[in-house]
Amino acid sequence: MLVLTRKSQEAVVVGGPGGIEPLLKVTVLEIKAGKVRLGFEAEAEVPVHRWEVWERIRADHGADGPAGGPPATLA
């Protein structure tokens, strides 16, 4: 597990093949009252879900997930 410290408005990028094009950009939008708001930027075909939603999708479709993967929506 990679652990990073970021301040508000700072971001982390997860690289794609070859490390040139980003697959996912995560930006810290706000830190308030012990909570962190994150913004996720990804191409429409890259599914991004909260962990508990991803687990439910995976359970509904078996360990391998649905054909073609889960829907490409932010949840």
PLY file of the C-alpha trace (Angstrom):
ply
format ascii 1.0
element vertex 75
property float x
property float y
property float z
element edge 74
property int vertex1
property int vertex2
end_header
0.00 0.00 0.00
1.30 3.42 -0.94
0.60 6.04 1.74
0.78 9.72 0.78
0.08 13.00 2.53
-1.77 15.60 0.47
-3.11 19.05 1.33
-6.34 20.54 0.03
-6.27 21.00 -3.77
-3.29 18.65 -4.16
-3.68 15.54 -6.33
-2.39 12.04 -6.97
-2.30 10.44 -10.42
-2.52 6.71 -11.15
-0.72 6.04 -14.43
-1.86 3.94 -17.33
0.17 1.73 -19.66
3.61 3.18 -20.12
2.96 5.74 -17.37
2.23 8.51 -19.90
-1.58 8.75 -19.81
-3.22 8.90 -16.39
-5.92 6.32 -15.63
-7.16 8.19 -12.59
-6.56 11.56 -10.95
-7.62 11.96 -7.31
-7.75 15.48 -5.88
-8.27 16.46 -2.24
-11.12 18.98 -2.50
-11.75 19.74 1.16
-10.71 18.68 4.64
-13.27 19.61 7.30
-14.47 18.17 10.62
-12.40 15.01 10.28
-13.70 14.25 6.78
-11.94 14.45 3.43
-13.76 15.22 0.17
-12.05 13.68 -2.85
-12.59 14.34 -6.54
-11.97 11.58 -9.08
-11.21 12.19 -12.75
-11.12 9.25 -15.15
-12.17 8.40 -18.68
-15.80 7.29 -18.95
-14.77 3.67 -19.58
-12.84 3.47 -16.29
-15.24 2.42 -13.52
-14.86 4.28 -10.23
-16.90 3.13 -7.22
-16.89 3.39 -3.45
-15.46 0.17 -1.99
-18.78 -1.09 -0.61
-20.49 -0.51 -4.00
-17.68 -2.34 -5.81
-18.01 -5.28 -3.38
-21.77 -5.45 -4.04
-21.25 -5.35 -7.82
-18.62 -8.07 -7.54
-20.86 -10.24 -5.33
-23.82 -9.79 -7.72
-21.72 -10.85 -10.71
-19.38 -13.40 -9.16
-15.67 -13.00 -8.44
-14.79 -12.24 -12.06
-17.35 -9.45 -12.40
-19.84 -9.01 -15.21
-18.89 -9.47 -18.86
-17.20 -6.24 -19.88
-16.78 -5.12 -16.26
-19.03 -3.00 -14.03
-20.81 0.05 -15.44
-18.57 3.06 -15.96
-20.26 5.35 -13.45
-19.11 7.20 -10.38
-20.92 5.85 -7.35
0 1
1 2
2 3
3 4
4 5
5 6
6 7
7 8
8 9
9 10
10 11
11 12
12 13
13 14
14 15
15 16
16 17
17 18
18 19
19 20
20 21
21 22
22 23
23 24
24 25
25 26
26 27
27 28
28 29
29 30
30 31
31 32
32 33
33 34
34 35
35 36
36 37
37 38
38 39
39 40
40 41
41 42
42 43
43 44
44 45
45 46
46 47
47 48
48 49
49 50
50 51
51 52
52 53
53 54
54 55
55 56
56 57
57 58
58 59
59 60
60 61
61 62
62 63
63 64
64 65
65 66
66 67
67 68
68 69
69 70
70 71
71 72
72 73
73 74
